[in-house]
């Protein structure tokens, strides 16, 4: 009986450890979005960097994501990095889009390693279906956590040490 209890406790401990390490990644709360539709994306940041507080969080906006608008966050400065398009594209309501947001940066804040936070933006999703990877970087005083790895063809995201947050883009209903 004692052996069975010890085995059960060990199995539960290993399960909790596996869940904890899986949740140690920066992720997007919303698992799915619709192709071409506007979506709210909440980036979940479960900790600082290896014991240090995070002071900057950066999100790289992939090609095809348009009309990005980040949500301001109390205690953090917010800025966007824009890029001119080689060729203007048609936007909503007859507008012409000549530049797009390529990076969103929240800085000057403080996320201690033992705390959790969320960073939010919205944007129009690409028209194509499939997996969309959105690289993110946490910067701390003496370290950085670069969640930028994208699996190669045939590779699983579980094989990566620092996987980029991902979102499944679904067809329009």
N, C-alpha and C positions, 0 to 999 in steps of 0.2 A: 504494500500500500504506500509506504513512504517513498519508494522508488517511482511509483506512478505520479505522485504529487510533485516530486522533484522534476520529473520529465515534463509535466504540464507547466510548471512554473518556468522552466528553461525555455520551452517552446513559446510561451506567452512573452517572455522577455525578448527573445529573438524577433518575434513579430513586431513588438513595439519599437525595437531598434531599427528594423527595416522600414517601418512607417515613418519614424523620425527622420532617417536619412533621406527618404524619398521626399519628404516635405521640406527639406533643407534647401531646395531649389527655389529660385524665383519662378513663379508661375502666373498664368492668367486665370483669374477666377472663372470667367466664362469659357467654357470648353469649345463652343461653336458660335459661328456667325454666318449670316446669309450673304452669298456672293452679291456684290454691288450695293448692299444695304449699309446703312449707318449702324455702327455698333459701339457700345460702351465697353471699354476694356479696363479691367481692374487688375493691376500687377500686384501680386502678393509678395512682400519681402519679409521672410521669416526671421531675419536676424541681421546683425552688422557683419563685420569681416573678421573671422578668426579671433574673437574676443574683443575687437575694437568697434567703436560706434561708427555707423555710416553717416557721412555728411553730404554725399552726392549720389543721385540715382539718375542714370541715363538710359533712354530707350531709343534704339535705332529703328526708324520707320522704313519698312520694306517698300520697294517699288510697287506701285499699284494701289497703295493705300493713300486716299485723298482726303482733303478737308479735315485734317487732324486739328483737334482743339483739346489741349490738356486742361485738366482741372487744377486751379490754384490750390495750394495746400498751406495752411497756417504754419508759420515758422520756417517756411522754405521759400527761396527765390525760384522763379520759374522763367525759363527762356526756351525758345525754339531756334533751331538752325534750319534755314531754308535753302533750297537749291532751285535755280532756274531750270525750266524744262527746255530741252533742245527744240521741241515743237509744242506749241500750245495745244491744249485739249479742251473739249467742251465740258463744262461743268453744269451744275444744277441751274435751273431757271434761266437758261440762255447765257450764263456767265462763261467767260473764257479763263482757263487756268493757265498761268504762265510760270508759276513757281509752287513748290510743294514743301511741306515740313519733312525733313529727313531725320531730325533728332529732337527729342524733348529732354530737357535737363532740369531736374529739381536739385537745388544746391543750398548750402548754408544751413541745413537742418541738422538734426541729431537723432539717429536711431541706434540706441544702445544694443549691444549684441544680444542681450536677454529679452529684447522687446520685438514686436511685430508691427508692420505698418502696410498701408496700401497706397498706391499711386494710380490715378485714373486719367484716361484720355478717351476721346471718341473720334471716330473717323469712318469714312466710307471704305468698305472692304473691296478688295480686287474683284473683278468680274469672273475670274476663274475659280473653280472649286479645287479642293485639295488642302494640304497642310501648309499653313503660313507660319513661318518662324520669325519671331520678333526679338532680336538680340537685346540684352540689357546688361548694364554694368553698374555694380555698386562700388563706390570709392570710399575708403576710410583713411585715417591718418597715415598709416604705413603700409596699407595693403589694398588690394582690389579683388573683387569677385567678378569675373568676366563670364557671364552666362550667354555665350555666343556660339557654342558648338552646334552645328547642324549636321544631322546624320547623312552619310554618303548613301548612295543607292544600295539597297539591300541591308543597310545597317539599322539597328534599333536605337531609338533615343535612350534606352536603358543602358546601352553600351558606352554612353558618353559621360565624362566626369562633370562637365559644366554645360549641360544642354541649354540651348536658347528656349525661352518660353514659346509655346506653340498654341495655335488656334486652328480648328478644323473649319474650313470654309465650305458650306453646304450650298447645293443648288437652290435657286429661288423656288418657293412652293408653287 
